[in-house]
């Protein structure tokens, strides 16, 4: 998908890919239900971690306000400094990938429609995840690979894991503080 997007009052939402948009839409549908449709009509898919591309698009379209949401990936610093362009803000996940925030056993269990007493999800996650307070470990964790169709979690559970289904299955109390912060940034920057 190219860099064209419907213009919603001069606001844009820049995302790395359609998978990120689907996950964010699921969370926004729960936390920002009124604003979520308009928010995502103004989304632009960058085709990967390309903050400079967001900056170029924003400048070329005379944008008024925008938020660019990026994965941390290898932990590198943001290539475009915040504040470089008035009206364009950047949000980088604290963990390596947006998918890192989907690794919540009850939400995965609900997405797979497993009974509450089924402990396979917890066992599979325990084997692959860092300790809860180990943020350095979480920043390094390759959640995309864990959740992939042939990934170790899908193999351990005997079923494919769909990130969007997990995001839709998450309850408000299961959302990480980074997700809540991102939703607040969406609300503030895009006027939701």
Secondary structure, DSSP 8 states (H G I E B T S, - for coil): --S----BTTEEEEES-HHHHHHHHHHHHHH-TTTHHHHHHTEEE-SSS-HHHHHHHHHHTT-SEEEEEE--TTT---SS-TTSSTTEEEEE-SSS-GGGGG--HHHHHHHTT--TT--HHHHHHHHH---TT-HHHHHH--HHHHHSTTSHHHHHHTS---HHHHHHH--GGGS-HHHHHHHHHHHHHTT-
